[in-house]
Amino acid sequence: MTNFLAYPGPHEELLTDASPELPTVRFHWSMINLNTSYKSAKSELSTKRSLTETCMQWEKTGFIGLGQMGHGMALNLLKTNGQLAVHDIDTSRTALLVEQGAELADTPAQMGNECDLLFLCLPSSKEVDSLLFGDAGLVNGGNAAGKLTIVDTTTLPSQDAVTFAERAKQYGVDYFDSPVSGLPKRADEGSLTIMFGGTENAFSRISPYLASMGNNPIYCGVTGSGQAMKSINNIIYNINIAALCEVIPLALKSGLDKEAVTRVVLDGSSRSFASEHFVPKMKQRIFDGDFSLQSAYKDIENFRSLIAKAGDAGVKEDSFPLSTAMTSVYEHALQAGHGEEAKSSMIKQYESLLDVEYS
């Protein structure tokens, strides 16, 4: 048996008549529905109480970059944190968050002046550099020195994250990389995979906030490690996509039934997240609505950076034939003019080569 005690609200008293011999779980009636299972109730309580305790360390939290991923992440952070300042160059995006109770910040410098903890979710290193170190940026344009901690969820080269951290440190600003994995749907659900690079102490303080945006945030090591880890994840993912794009047209050319091929790659041992997400779209000729080949090319850049580091120890690029082959397929699709389409558009190269169409 387990004692369940009501954790007191501002006008409630703590019930203390449970047996001391039994394990006790305290929860707030307003947090958890009575029909919630013990396990999920305990998990929800743990996250909320941990974040409540951590909030005492940060007076104000902010979020910059409310695009496909950032909007859902910021909304979940707002719901859990109770307060959030937001900024985006697209005012229609900020309006959606303000309607939910967020506070609008007119400029990045204002965010730097007013926030203690700031999350970024931007397109690339270029935008991060400008936002941080531009004339009216977070570091140069305000009074962020000595009080601001930046958690950057942007996907960018690992070395760029290290460089940003070193430059920010000169101004007394802490910078950590924390890229995410998952589609906008998972951002909306608050179920992203989050990979943190920085100090263990910083991770322990920031992880309750990350937990509001994703499942079990992962500490990956020093600054830059989060980006390196995401690169590893995405290379495996991209190899899977490239394999589907190469093999499905070959299967059709060999005379295999289109519907049978679809069923096997979705239900057989080759089934994967990549097949579940992209195969139905490829069959329907839907090559938009996902991150484009061009915008996701930073995954390739990160991969090459890892190979370069291995090369310093005498390891050659041809020692990684699968990853190298995927990179070649990816780049050929870019050269063929599919840069603004989803990664699944790599299939078009093989359809053209074999004179078939998967539809």
N, C-alpha and C positions, 0 to 999 in steps of 0.2 A: 504493500500500500504506500501511497504518497500523500502527504499533507499538502493541500493547496491553500495558500493564504493570500488574501487580497492585499496587494501592495498599495499603500495609501495614496490617494490623490490629495489635493490641497485642503480638502474639507473632510477627509476620511481618517479613521483611526485604524491602526494595524491590528488585525485579529491575532490573538496570541493563545487561543485555547486548543491548538492542535497538540498532538502527542509529541514530546521531544524525542522519542525513540525513532520516529519515522522521518525519512528525508523530506525536506520542505521546499516547495517551489512557490515563490511569491510572484504574483502578477497583478497588473493593474486592469480592473474591469473594463476601462475605456479602450485598452489596447487590444485585448484578445476576446473574441467571441467564445461563449461557453461551449459551443459545439466544436471548437478547434481541437485537434488532437493534441495530446500531451507533448509529443515530439516537436510538432510545428510551433506550438505555443512557447515552448522553451526556447526554440531557435529564434522566434520573433522577439521574445523578451530580451534575449541576450544581445541581439543587434541593436535594439532600441536603447537599452540601458547603457551599452557600451558607447553608443554615439552620444547619448545625453551627457555621459561623464566627460567624453572627449570635447564636446562643445564648450565646456568650461575653459578649455585651453585656447579657443579661437573666438574672438569677439564677433567677427563677421566673415562670411564665406561668399565667394563669387565664382561665376562661370562665364567664360568668353568663348564663343563659337557654338552657335545653336543650329547647326546644319542637320544632315540626315541622322548622324549619331548623337551629336551634342544635345539636341532638343530633348530626346528621351532621357539621356543621362542627367541633364540639368533638372528635369521635372521630377525624376525619382529622388534626386538629392534634395530638392526643395521639399518634397513630401516628408522625407525623413528628418531633415534638418530643421524644418520650420521657418527658416529664413534663407534668402539667397539673393544676391545682387547679380544681374545679368547684363551682358553687352554683346551686340552683334552688329556688323555693318548693315545687315538687312533688318530694318526696324519692324517688319511684319513678323519676324521670328521672335523678337523680344516681346512683342505685344502678346503673343500667345502665352508666354511665361508670366508676364505681368498680370494677365487675367487670372492666373492661378495663384497669385499672391507674391510673386517675385518683385524685387525692387529694381527699377531701371537705372543703369549707370550710363551717362551720356558719352563718356570717353574712357579709353583704357587707363589713362592717367588717374581718373577718378577712382577706378577700381584699385589701382595701386596705392592710392592714398588711404582708402577706406577699409580695404580688406586685409585680413591676416592670412587667410588661406584661399588660394585662387586656382581654379581648374581651367585648363585650356583644351580646346578640341578644334584644331585648325587644319587646313588642307595640306600644308607642307612646311618644311624648314623655313622657306622664304617668308611666309606669313608670321611664323613664330619669331624670327629674327627681327622683323620690322616691329612687331607688337612689343617685344621686350626692350629693344635697344634703339628704336627710331626716335626722332626728335621729340615726339609727343607720346612716347611709349611708356610702358609700365615702370621701367627702371629710370630712364632719363627724364620722364615728364612728370614725376611725382615724388612723394616722400616715402617710397617703399622701403628704403634702406633700413636694415636692422629689424624689420618686423614681418616681412612678407615671405610666405612659402608658396611656391608655384609647383603644381602637379600637372605635367603636360601629358595629355592622353593622345596627342597628335602622333601619327605614325611618321617617323622620319629616320634618317640614318643614325646608327648608334653613336658614331663619332660626333655628329652634330649635337646630340644630347649631352655628351661629355663637354663639348665646347661651350654650349649654352650655360651649363652648370658652373664652369670655371669663370666665365664672364660675369654671370649674375653674382657670384660670390664676391667679386671685386666691389660690388655695390652693397654688400651685406644682405643679399637676397638668396634664399635657398631654392634650388631648382631640382626637381626629380622627374624622371620619365616614367610614364605609366600607360603605355599603349593598351588598347582593348581589341578583343577579337569577338566577332559576332556581327550579324546583320542589324539594320535599324530595328527590326522586330524585337530582337533581344535587348537592344538599347531601351526600347519602350517598356519591355517587361522587367527591366532591371536584372537581367540574367547574363550579362556579358562576362567573358573571361578577361581578367585584368592582370597585367604583368608589370610589377613595380620594380624600378631600378633606383637605388639610393641607399641610405643607411638603414640598418635594422630599427634603430630608434625612431626614425621618421616614419617608417612603414607601420610600426606599432601604433603611432599616434594618428596616422592618416587612414589606416585600413578600415575603421568603422565607416568613414565616409565612402570609401571605395565599395564597401559591402552593400551600400544602398543602391549602387549602380550595377553590381555584378555578383556572381556566385564565387565565394571563396577567393578573394584576391590573393595573388601568388607573389611572394617575395622572390625575386630572381637574382639579386646580388647588387653590386655597386651601380652607380649611375651609368646608364647606357645598356645595362643588362636586360632591362625590360624590352628595349627595341631589338636587341639581339635575339631574345627569346621569341618575340613575335615573328621575326624573320624566319626562324626555324619552323615555327608553326605554319606560316604561310607558304613556305617552300614546299612542304609536304602537301598542303592543300592545292597549290598550283600544279604540282606533278599529277595529282589526281585528276584535276580538270583537264590538263593537257592529254592525259591518257584516254579519257572519255572522248575528247574531241578527235583524237587520232584513230581510235579503234572502232567507234560506232560507224563512221563512213566505210571503213574496211569491211565490217560485218555486212553492211548493206550491199557492197560491191560483190561480195562472195555469194550473194543470193539468200542470205538469212532474212527471215520475215521481220519487218520493222517493229511490229507490235511485240513479237517474241523477244527481240533484242531489248526493247524498252523494259519489259517485265523482268528479264534476267538481271539487268544492271540495277534495277530498283529493288529486287527481292533476293538476288543471289549473294554469294560471298563477296562480290565486288561492290556491293552496296556501301555507300558512304554518304556523309553530309553533302559532298560535292554532287554526287549523282542525284540525291533526293531534291536538291535545290535547283540544279541546272538542267538535268535531262528533260523534265517536262517543259521547261522554257525553250530549250533548243528545239524540241519537237514542234512547239507552237510558233517557232521563229521569233521569239521574244528575246531581244539582245539589248534591252535597256532596263532601267530601274535598279541596276546594281552598280557597284563601283566599276568605273571604266578601266580598260587596260592601261590607259595612260596615267590615270590618277593612282593606280595601284603599282606603278612601275617602281616605286620606292622599295617594294619588297625585293625586287631584283637587285637594286643598288645595295641594300643591306646584305643580301646573300653574297654579292661580290666582295663586300667589305670583309665578311667572315672568311672567305677564301683567301683574300689578300693577307689576312692575319696568319692563316695556316701556311701561306706561301713563305712567310718570314721564317718558318721552320723547315723550309725546303719541300713543302708539299705542293704539287702542281695542280692546276685547275682540272686537267683531264682525269684526276683521281676521283672526281665526282661526276661520273657520266650521266646519271639520271637527272641531277639538278642542272647540269650544263645543257642537256638536251631540252629540258623544259624551258630554260632561258632562251634557247634558240627558237623554239616554237613560238614563244611569247613575242620575241622581237620580230619574227617574220610577220606575225599578225599585225603588229604596229606598222611595219613597213608597207603592208598591204592596205593600210588605210582604215583599220578597225579600232584605232586608238580610243574613240569616243564610245565604243560599245563595250559590253560586259566581257569578262574573261572567256565566257563560253563561245564568243565569236571566233575563237581559234579553230572551231570546227569547220568554218568556211574554207580554210586553206585546203583541207583534206577532201571536202565535198567537191571543190573545184578540180583538184588533182584527179579524183576518181570518177568525176561526172555523176555524182549522186546527190540527193538532198534528203536530209533527215527531217521529214515533215509528215 
